[in-house]
Every structure is written in structure tokens, then in C-alpha cells.
């Protein structure tokens, strides 16, 4: 029993699309991660301070 070793043209196109979609997703993740890091390091992500003490 032998298996076909040649790759069909459809699979080549799907591979190209899958790589493209993967790169786009990785780019979006990198952007969101970068924005999160910048926001946290700038100190913009601080919990609101409440006044403690007397009434």
C-alpha cells in the first residue's frame, strides 16, 4: 500500500493562507501585548486611591 507523496495544489494554497492568517494573528497579539506593557510601565494603570482616615 503506497501513499501519494506529491502535495496537491489545494494544500499548497491552504498552507499559504494559514501562514498568512497566523502572521496576522501574531501581529495583533504583539500589538496588544506592547500596548499593555506601555500602559502598565507608564503608571496609567493604577487603582483609584480612596481617602482613608477620619470621617
PQR file of N, CA, C, O and H, with PARSE charges and radii, in Angstrom:
ATOM      1  N   UNK A   1       0.849  -1.171   0.000 -0.4000 1.5000
ATOM      2  CA  UNK A   1       0.000   0.000   0.000 -0.0000 2.0000
ATOM      3  C   UNK A   1       0.895   1.235   0.000  0.5500 1.7000
ATOM      4  O   UNK A   1       1.675   1.449   0.929 -0.5500 1.4000
ATOM      5  N   UNK A   2       0.777   2.032  -1.034 -0.4000 1.5000
ATOM      6  CA  UNK A   2       1.627   3.223  -1.121 -0.0000 2.0000
ATOM      7  C   UNK A   2       0.767   4.473  -0.982  0.5500 1.7000
ATOM      8  O   UNK A   2      -0.376   4.537  -1.435 -0.5500 1.4000
ATOM      9  H   UNK A   2       0.144   1.858  -1.788  0.4000 1.0000
ATOM     10  N   UNK A   3       1.364   5.443  -0.344 -0.4000 1.5000
ATOM     11  CA  UNK A   3       0.669   6.711  -0.170 -0.0000 2.0000
ATOM     12  C   UNK A   3       1.195   7.709  -1.180  0.5500 1.7000
ATOM     13  O   UNK A   3       2.361   7.665  -1.573 -0.5500 1.4000
ATOM     14  H   UNK A   3       2.292   5.391   0.024  0.4000 1.0000
ATOM     15  N   UNK A   4       0.330   8.598  -1.588 -0.4000 1.5000
ATOM     16  CA  UNK A   4       0.731   9.617  -2.548 -0.0000 2.0000
ATOM     17  C   UNK A   4       1.654  10.620  -1.873  0.5500 1.7000
ATOM     18  O   UNK A   4       1.300  11.183  -0.837 -0.5500 1.4000
ATOM     19  H   UNK A   4      -0.618   8.634  -1.269  0.4000 1.0000
ATOM     20  N   UNK A   5       2.827  10.853  -2.442 -0.4000 1.5000
ATOM     21  CA  UNK A   5       3.800  11.732  -1.813 -0.0000 2.0000
ATOM     22  C   UNK A   5       3.744  13.150  -2.355  0.5500 1.7000
ATOM     23  O   UNK A   5       4.306  14.060  -1.745 -0.5500 1.4000
ATOM     24  H   UNK A   5       3.114  10.396  -3.284  0.4000 1.0000
ATOM     25  N   UNK A   6       3.090  13.360  -3.473 -0.4000 1.5000
ATOM     26  CA  UNK A   6       3.026  14.711  -4.031 -0.0000 2.0000
ATOM     27  C   UNK A   6       1.946  15.505  -3.303  0.5500 1.7000
ATOM     28  O   UNK A   6       0.907  14.966  -2.921 -0.5500 1.4000
ATOM     29  H   UNK A   6       2.635  12.621  -3.969  0.4000 1.0000
ATOM     30  N   UNK A   7       2.210  16.778  -3.122 -0.4000 1.5000
ATOM     31  CA  UNK A   7       1.258  17.654  -2.453 -0.0000 2.0000
ATOM     32  C   UNK A   7       0.318  18.249  -3.497  0.5500 1.7000
ATOM     33  O   UNK A   7       0.749  18.754  -4.534 -0.5500 1.4000
ATOM     34  H   UNK A   7       3.054  17.216  -3.433  0.4000 1.0000
ATOM     35  N   UNK A   8      -0.933  18.177  -3.205 -0.4000 1.5000
ATOM     36  CA  UNK A   8      -1.923  18.718  -4.123 -0.0000 2.0000
ATOM     37  C   UNK A   8      -1.861  20.246  -4.117  0.5500 1.7000
ATOM     38  O   UNK A   8      -1.465  20.852  -3.122 -0.5500 1.4000
ATOM     39  H   UNK A   8      -1.283  17.766  -2.363  0.4000 1.0000
ATOM     40  N   UNK A   9      -2.249  20.856  -5.217 -0.4000 1.5000
ATOM     41  CA  UNK A   9      -2.199  22.314  -5.352 -0.0000 2.0000
ATOM     42  C   UNK A   9      -3.095  23.006  -4.327  0.5500 1.7000
ATOM     43  O   UNK A   9      -2.768  24.094  -3.853 -0.5500 1.4000
ATOM     44  H   UNK A   9      -2.570  20.364  -6.026  0.4000 1.0000
ATOM     45  N   UNK A  10      -4.207  22.389  -3.986 -0.4000 1.5000
ATOM     46  CA  UNK A  10      -5.123  22.947  -2.999 -0.0000 2.0000
ATOM     47  C   UNK A  10      -4.445  23.051  -1.627  0.5500 1.7000
ATOM     48  O   UNK A  10      -4.624  24.039  -0.916 -0.5500 1.4000
ATOM     49  H   UNK A  10      -4.473  21.505  -4.370  0.4000 1.0000
ATOM     50  N   UNK A  11      -3.678  22.042  -1.267 -0.4000 1.5000
ATOM     51  CA  UNK A  11      -2.990  22.063   0.021 -0.0000 2.0000
ATOM     52  C   UNK A  11      -1.924  23.148   0.064  0.5500 1.7000
ATOM     53  O   UNK A  11      -1.693  23.750   1.113 -0.5500 1.4000
ATOM     54  H   UNK A  11      -3.533  21.239  -1.845  0.4000 1.0000
ATOM     55  N   UNK A  12      -1.283  23.397  -1.051 -0.4000 1.5000
ATOM     56  CA  UNK A  12      -0.279  24.469  -1.107 -0.0000 2.0000
ATOM     57  C   UNK A  12      -0.932  25.831  -0.883  0.5500 1.7000
ATOM     58  O   UNK A  12      -0.395  26.677  -0.166 -0.5500 1.4000
ATOM     59  H   UNK A  12      -1.471  22.907  -1.903  0.4000 1.0000
ATOM     60  N   UNK A  13      -2.098  26.035  -1.505 -0.4000 1.5000
ATOM     61  CA  UNK A  13      -2.796  27.310  -1.310 -0.0000 2.0000
ATOM     62  C   UNK A  13      -3.268  27.466   0.128  0.5500 1.7000
ATOM     63  O   UNK A  13      -3.166  28.550   0.703 -0.5500 1.4000
ATOM     64  H   UNK A  13      -2.533  25.348  -2.087  0.4000 1.0000
ATOM     65  N   UNK A  14      -3.783  26.392   0.709 -0.4000 1.5000
ATOM     66  CA  UNK A  14      -4.235  26.455   2.102 -0.0000 2.0000
ATOM     67  C   UNK A  14      -3.072  26.747   3.035  0.5500 1.7000
ATOM     68  O   UNK A  14      -3.218  27.514   3.987 -0.5500 1.4000
ATOM     69  H   UNK A  14      -3.866  25.511   0.242  0.4000 1.0000
ATOM     70  N   UNK A  15      -1.926  26.145   2.774 -0.4000 1.5000
ATOM     71  CA  UNK A  15      -0.757  26.397   3.611 -0.0000 2.0000
ATOM     72  C   UNK A  15      -0.383  27.873   3.556  0.5500 1.7000
ATOM     73  O   UNK A  15      -0.076  28.473   4.586 -0.5500 1.4000
ATOM     74  H   UNK A  15      -1.808  25.522   2.001  0.4000 1.0000
ATOM     75  N   UNK A  16      -0.405  28.458   2.372 -0.4000 1.5000
ATOM     76  CA  UNK A  16      -0.090  29.880   2.246 -0.0000 2.0000
ATOM     77  C   UNK A  16      -1.073  30.751   3.013  0.5500 1.7000
ATOM     78  O   UNK A  16      -0.672  31.706   3.678 -0.5500 1.4000
ATOM     79  H   UNK A  16      -0.655  27.971   1.535  0.4000 1.0000
ATOM     80  N   UNK A  17      -2.350  30.429   2.923 -0.4000 1.5000
ATOM     81  CA  UNK A  17      -3.359  31.194   3.656 -0.0000 2.0000
ATOM     82  C   UNK A  17      -3.198  31.024   5.161  0.5500 1.7000
ATOM     83  O   UNK A  17      -3.305  31.987   5.920 -0.5500 1.4000
ATOM     84  H   UNK A  17      -2.676  29.653   2.383  0.4000 1.0000
ATOM     85  N   UNK A  18      -2.941  29.793   5.582 -0.4000 1.5000
ATOM     86  CA  UNK A  18      -2.789  29.539   7.013 -0.0000 2.0000
ATOM     87  C   UNK A  18      -1.589  30.293   7.577  0.5500 1.7000
ATOM     88  O   UNK A  18      -1.663  30.831   8.682 -0.5500 1.4000
ATOM     89  H   UNK A  18      -2.854  29.011   4.965  0.4000 1.0000
ATOM     90  N   UNK A  19      -0.507  30.338   6.845 -0.4000 1.5000
ATOM     91  CA  UNK A  19       0.667  31.091   7.301 -0.0000 2.0000
ATOM     92  C   UNK A  19       0.334  32.575   7.375  0.5500 1.7000
ATOM     93  O   UNK A  19       0.736  33.256   8.318 -0.5500 1.4000
ATOM     94  H   UNK A  19      -0.447  29.901   5.948  0.4000 1.0000
ATOM     95  N   UNK A  20      -0.397  33.078   6.385 -0.4000 1.5000
ATOM     96  CA  UNK A  20      -0.790  34.494   6.393 -0.0000 2.0000
ATOM     97  C   UNK A  20      -1.678  34.833   7.577  0.5500 1.7000
ATOM     98  O   UNK A  20      -1.467  35.846   8.243 -0.5500 1.4000
ATOM     99  H   UNK A  20      -0.723  32.525   5.619  0.4000 1.0000
ATOM    100  N   UNK A  21      -2.667  33.995   7.842 -0.4000 1.5000
ATOM    101  CA  UNK A  21      -3.574  34.227   8.973 -0.0000 2.0000
ATOM    102  C   UNK A  21      -2.800  34.138  10.288  0.5500 1.7000
ATOM    103  O   UNK A  21      -3.038  34.920  11.208 -0.5500 1.4000
ATOM    104  H   UNK A  21      -2.839  33.173   7.300  0.4000 1.0000
ATOM    105  N   UNK A  22      -1.885  33.195  10.371 -0.4000 1.5000
ATOM    106  CA  UNK A  22      -1.073  33.059  11.578 -0.0000 2.0000
ATOM    107  C   UNK A  22      -0.210  34.292  11.827  0.5500 1.7000
ATOM    108  O   UNK A  22      -0.073  34.740  12.965 -0.5500 1.4000
ATOM    109  H   UNK A  22      -1.691  32.559   9.624  0.4000 1.0000
ATOM    110  N   UNK A  23       0.369  34.837  10.765 -0.4000 1.5000
ATOM    111  CA  UNK A  23       1.189  36.043  10.917 -0.0000 2.0000
ATOM    112  C   UNK A  23       0.342  37.248  11.333  0.5500 1.7000
ATOM    113  O   UNK A  23       0.776  38.062  12.148 -0.5500 1.4000
ATOM    114  H   UNK A  23       0.259  34.473   9.840  0.4000 1.0000
ATOM    115  N   UNK A  24      -0.854  37.359  10.778 -0.4000 1.5000
ATOM    116  CA  UNK A  24      -1.741  38.464  11.166 -0.0000 2.0000
ATOM    117  C   UNK A  24      -2.134  38.333  12.635  0.5500 1.7000
ATOM    118  O   UNK A  24      -2.118  39.323  13.367 -0.5500 1.4000
ATOM    119  H   UNK A  24      -1.206  36.698  10.116  0.4000 1.0000
ATOM    120  N   UNK A  25      -2.484  37.136  13.072 -0.4000 1.5000
ATOM    121  CA  UNK A  25      -2.854  36.930  14.474 -0.0000 2.0000
ATOM    122  C   UNK A  25      -1.671  37.212  15.403  0.5500 1.7000
ATOM    123  O   UNK A  25      -1.841  37.832  16.452 -0.5500 1.4000
ATOM    124  H   UNK A  25      -2.498  36.332  12.478  0.4000 1.0000
ATOM    125  N   UNK A  26      -0.493  36.766  15.027 -0.4000 1.5000
ATOM    126  CA  UNK A  26       0.687  37.022  15.840 -0.0000 2.0000
ATOM    127  C   UNK A  26       0.968  38.524  15.923  0.5500 1.7000
ATOM    128  O   UNK A  26       1.371  39.025  16.972 -0.5500 1.4000
ATOM    129  H   UNK A  26      -0.355  36.262  14.174  0.4000 1.0000
ATOM    130  N   UNK A  27       0.754  39.238  14.819 -0.4000 1.5000
ATOM    131  CA  UNK A  27       0.938  40.682  14.825 -0.0000 2.0000
ATOM    132  C   UNK A  27      -0.044  41.386  15.749  0.5500 1.7000
ATOM    133  O   UNK A  27       0.336  42.291  16.491 -0.5500 1.4000
ATOM    134  H   UNK A  27       0.426  38.831  13.966  0.4000 1.0000
ATOM    135  N   UNK A  28      -1.296  40.976  15.705 -0.4000 1.5000
ATOM    136  CA  UNK A  28      -2.298  41.587  16.585 -0.0000 2.0000
ATOM    137  C   UNK A  28      -1.992  41.306  18.056  0.5500 1.7000
ATOM    138  O   UNK A  28      -2.146  42.182  18.908 -0.5500 1.4000
ATOM    139  H   UNK A  28      -1.605  40.241  15.102  0.4000 1.0000
ATOM    140  N   UNK A  29      -1.563  40.095  18.342 -0.4000 1.5000
ATOM    141  CA  UNK A  29      -1.207  39.749  19.721 -0.0000 2.0000
ATOM    142  C   UNK A  29      -0.024  40.592  20.180  0.5500 1.7000
ATOM    143  O   UNK A  29      -0.001  41.066  21.316 -0.5500 1.4000
ATOM    144  H   UNK A  29      -1.438  39.384  17.651  0.4000 1.0000
ATOM    145  N   UNK A  30       0.959  40.781  19.298 -0.4000 1.5000
ATOM    146  CA  UNK A  30       2.124  41.588  19.643 -0.0000 2.0000
ATOM    147  C   UNK A  30       1.736  43.044  19.904  0.5500 1.7000
ATOM    148  O   UNK A  30       2.274  43.676  20.813 -0.5500 1.4000
ATOM    149  H   UNK A  30       0.940  40.396  18.375  0.4000 1.0000
ATOM    150  N   UNK A  31       0.811  43.573  19.116 -0.4000 1.5000
ATOM    151  CA  UNK A  31       0.361  44.955  19.321 -0.0000 2.0000
ATOM    152  C   UNK A  31      -0.344  45.102  20.665  0.5500 1.7000
ATOM    153  O   UNK A  31      -0.058  46.034  21.417 -0.5500 1.4000
ATOM    154  H   UNK A  31       0.374  43.060  18.378  0.4000 1.0000
ATOM    155  N   UNK A  32      -1.258  44.193  20.968 -0.4000 1.5000
ATOM    156  CA  UNK A  32      -1.988  44.266  22.232 -0.0000 2.0000
ATOM    157  C   UNK A  32      -1.029  44.107  23.412  0.5500 1.7000
ATOM    158  O   UNK A  32      -1.141  44.827  24.404 -0.5500 1.4000
ATOM    159  H   UNK A  32      -1.490  43.436  20.356  0.4000 1.0000
ATOM    160  N   UNK A  33      -0.097  43.175  23.308 -0.4000 1.5000
ATOM    161  CA  UNK A  33       0.875  42.981  24.379 -0.0000 2.0000
ATOM    162  C   UNK A  33       1.741  44.224  24.556  0.5500 1.7000
ATOM    163  O   UNK A  33       2.003  44.647  25.682 -0.5500 1.4000
ATOM    164  H   UNK A  33      -0.006  42.590  22.502  0.4000 1.0000
ATOM    165  N   UNK A  34       2.183  44.804  23.452 -0.4000 1.5000
ATOM    166  CA  UNK A  34       3.001  46.015  23.523 -0.0000 2.0000
ATOM    167  C   UNK A  34       2.254  47.169  24.165  0.5500 1.7000
ATOM    168  O   UNK A  34       2.806  47.877  25.007 -0.5500 1.4000
ATOM    169  H   UNK A  34       1.970  44.460  22.537  0.4000 1.0000
ATOM    170  N   UNK A  35       1.010  47.363  23.775 -0.4000 1.5000
ATOM    171  CA  UNK A  35       0.212  48.440  24.372 -0.0000 2.0000
ATOM    172  C   UNK A  35       0.006  48.202  25.861  0.5500 1.7000
ATOM    173  O   UNK A  35       0.036  49.148  26.648 -0.5500 1.4000
ATOM    174  H   UNK A  35       0.562  46.789  23.090  0.4000 1.0000
ATOM    175  N   UNK A  36      -0.201  46.964  26.252 -0.4000 1.5000
ATOM    176  CA  UNK A  36      -0.380  46.642  27.669 -0.0000 2.0000
ATOM    177  C   UNK A  36       0.882  46.949  28.454  0.5500 1.7000
ATOM    178  O   UNK A  36       0.815  47.540  29.532 -0.5500 1.4000
ATOM    179  H   UNK A  36      -0.225  46.196  25.613  0.4000 1.0000
ATOM    180  N   UNK A  37       2.026  46.556  27.926 -0.4000 1.5000
ATOM    181  CA  UNK A  37       3.293  46.811  28.611 -0.0000 2.0000
ATOM    182  C   UNK A  37       3.525  48.309  28.756  0.5500 1.7000
ATOM    183  O   UNK A  37       3.933  48.769  29.822 -0.5500 1.4000
ATOM    184  H   UNK A  37       2.080  46.076  27.050  0.4000 1.0000
ATOM    185  N   UNK A  38       3.274  49.068  27.709 -0.4000 1.5000
ATOM    186  CA  UNK A  38       3.475  50.522  27.769 -0.0000 2.0000
ATOM    187  C   UNK A  38       2.537  51.148  28.777  0.5500 1.7000
ATOM    188  O   UNK A  38       2.950  52.015  29.546 -0.5500 1.4000
ATOM    189  H   UNK A  38       2.942  48.694  26.843  0.4000 1.0000
ATOM    190  N   UNK A  39       1.290  50.731  28.791 -0.4000 1.5000
ATOM    191  CA  UNK A  39       0.324  51.319  29.722 -0.0000 2.0000
ATOM    192  C   UNK A  39       0.693  51.017  31.170  0.5500 1.7000
ATOM    193  O   UNK A  39       0.578  51.889  32.032 -0.5500 1.4000
ATOM    194  H   UNK A  39       0.954  50.026  28.166  0.4000 1.0000
ATOM    195  N   UNK A  40       1.130  49.804  31.444 -0.4000 1.5000
ATOM    196  CA  UNK A  40       1.481  49.433  32.815 -0.0000 2.0000
ATOM    197  C   UNK A  40       2.755  50.133  33.262  0.5500 1.7000
ATOM    198  O   UNK A  40       2.830  50.584  34.405 -0.5500 1.4000
ATOM    199  H   UNK A  40       1.223  49.096  30.744  0.4000 1.0000
ATOM    200  N   UNK A  41       3.749  50.236  32.406 -0.4000 1.5000
ATOM    201  CA  UNK A  41       5.013  50.857  32.802 -0.0000 2.0000
ATOM    202  C   UNK A  41       4.907  52.378  32.921  0.5500 1.7000
ATOM    203  O   UNK A  41       5.704  52.990  33.632 -0.5500 1.4000
ATOM    204  H   UNK A  41       3.689  49.870  31.477  0.4000 1.0000
ATOM    205  N   UNK A  42       3.950  52.992  32.248 -0.4000 1.5000
ATOM    206  CA  UNK A  42       3.770  54.444  32.374 -0.0000 2.0000
ATOM    207  C   UNK A  42       3.049  54.826  33.652  0.5500 1.7000
ATOM    208  O   UNK A  42       2.992  56.009  33.988 -0.5500 1.4000
ATOM    209  H   UNK A  42       3.303  52.495  31.671  0.4000 1.0000
ATOM    210  N   UNK A  43       2.509  53.884  34.359 -0.4000 1.5000
ATOM    211  CA  UNK A  43       1.802  54.167  35.589 -0.0000 2.0000
ATOM    212  C   UNK A  43       0.357  54.576  35.365  0.5500 1.7000
ATOM    213  O   UNK A  43      -0.320  55.007  36.299 -0.5500 1.4000
ATOM    214  H   UNK A  43       2.555  52.923  34.087  0.4000 1.0000
ATOM    215  N   UNK A  44      -0.116  54.446  34.147 -0.4000 1.5000
ATOM    216  CA  UNK A  44      -1.501  54.798  33.856 -0.0000 2.0000
ATOM    217  C   UNK A  44      -2.463  53.751  34.401  0.5500 1.7000
ATOM    218  O   UNK A  44      -3.670  53.982  34.471 -0.5500 1.4000
ATOM    219  H   UNK A  44       0.434  54.096  33.388  0.4000 1.0000
ATOM    220  N   UNK A  45      -1.932  52.622  34.779 -0.4000 1.5000
ATOM    221  CA  UNK A  45      -2.770  51.537  35.277 -0.0000 2.0000
ATOM    222  C   UNK A  45      -2.617  51.449  36.789  0.5500 1.7000
ATOM    223  O   UNK A  45      -2.031  50.503  37.315 -0.5500 1.4000
ATOM    224  H   UNK A  45      -0.951  52.434  34.722  0.4000 1.0000
ATOM    225  N   UNK A  46      -3.144  52.433  37.464 -0.4000 1.5000
ATOM    226  CA  UNK A  46      -3.102  52.446  38.920 -0.0000 2.0000
ATOM    227  C   UNK A  46      -4.525  52.425  39.439  0.5500 1.7000
ATOM    228  O   UNK A  46      -5.402  53.084  38.880 -0.5500 1.4000
ATOM    229  H   UNK A  46      -3.620  53.202  37.037  0.4000 1.0000
ATOM    230  N   UNK A  47      -4.761  51.683  40.489 -0.4000 1.5000
ATOM    231  CA  UNK A  47      -6.116  51.669  41.047 -0.0000 2.0000
ATOM    232  C   UNK A  47      -6.452  53.042  41.649  0.5500 1.7000
ATOM    233  O   UNK A  47      -5.562  53.738  42.137 -0.5500 1.4000
ATOM    234  H   UNK A  47      -4.050  51.148  40.944  0.4000 1.0000
ATOM    235  N   UNK A  48      -7.703  53.423  41.616 -0.4000 1.5000
ATOM    236  CA  UNK A  48      -8.072  54.713  42.187 -0.0000 2.0000
ATOM    237  C   UNK A  48      -7.791  54.745  43.688  0.5500 1.7000
ATOM    238  O   UNK A  48      -8.042  53.780  44.410 -0.5500 1.4000
ATOM    239  H   UNK A  48      -8.427  52.858  41.219  0.4000 1.0000
ATOM    240  N   UNK A  49      -7.275  55.858  44.122 -0.4000 1.5000
ATOM    241  CA  UNK A  49      -6.938  55.983  45.550 -0.0000 2.0000
ATOM    242  C   UNK A  49      -8.135  56.530  46.315  0.5500 1.7000
ATOM    243  O   UNK A  49      -8.763  57.509  45.910 -0.5500 1.4000
ATOM    244  H   UNK A  49      -7.071  56.642  43.535  0.4000 1.0000
ATOM    245  N   UNK A  50      -8.426  55.894  47.398 -0.4000 1.5000
ATOM    246  CA  UNK A  50      -9.501  56.371  48.257 -0.0000 2.0000
ATOM    247  C   UNK A  50      -8.888  56.982  49.509  0.5500 1.7000
ATOM    248  O   UNK A  50      -7.848  56.538  49.997 -0.5500 1.4000
ATOM    249  H   UNK A  50      -7.917  55.099  47.727  0.4000 1.0000
ATOM    250  N   UNK A  51      -9.534  57.971  49.994 -0.4000 1.5000
ATOM    251  CA  UNK A  51      -9.022  58.610  51.199 -0.0000 2.0000
ATOM    252  C   UNK A  51      -9.348  57.739  52.400  0.5500 1.7000
ATOM    253  O   UNK A  51     -10.484  57.306  52.592 -0.5500 1.4000
ATOM    254  H   UNK A  51     -10.379  58.331  49.598  0.4000 1.0000
ATOM    255  N   UNK A  52      -8.336  57.497  53.191 -0.4000 1.5000
ATOM    256  CA  UNK A  52      -8.538  56.700  54.382 -0.0000 2.0000
ATOM    257  C   UNK A  52      -8.370  57.611  55.595  0.5500 1.7000
ATOM    258  O   UNK A  52      -7.598  58.569  55.569 -0.5500 1.4000
ATOM    259  H   UNK A  52      -7.413  57.849  53.036  0.4000 1.0000
ATOM    260  N   UNK A  53      -9.072  57.308  56.604 -0.4000 1.5000
ATOM    261  CA  UNK A  53      -8.900  58.097  57.804 -0.0000 2.0000
ATOM    262  C   UNK A  53     -10.224  58.484  58.436  0.5500 1.7000
ATOM    263  O   UNK A  53     -11.200  57.735  58.396 -0.5500 1.4000
ATOM    264  H   UNK A  53      -9.699  56.529  56.625  0.4000 1.0000
ATOM    265  N   UNK A  54     -10.230  59.676  59.022 -0.4000 1.5000
ATOM    266  CA  UNK A  54     -11.403  60.135  59.771 -0.0000 2.0000
ATOM    267  C   UNK A  54     -12.585  60.433  58.913  0.5500 1.7000
ATOM    268  O   UNK A  54     -12.509  60.571  57.692 -0.5500 1.4000
ATOM    269  H   UNK A  54      -9.437  60.284  59.054  0.4000 1.0000
ATOM    270  N   UNK A  55     -13.710  60.527  59.628 -0.4000 1.5000
ATOM    271  CA  UNK A  55     -14.948  60.827  58.920 -0.0000 2.0000
ATOM    272  C   UNK A  55     -15.254  62.287  58.989  0.5500 1.7000
ATOM    273  O   UNK A  55     -16.265  62.732  58.447 -0.5500 1.4000
ATOM    274  H   UNK A  55     -13.772  60.415  60.619  0.4000 1.0000
TER
END
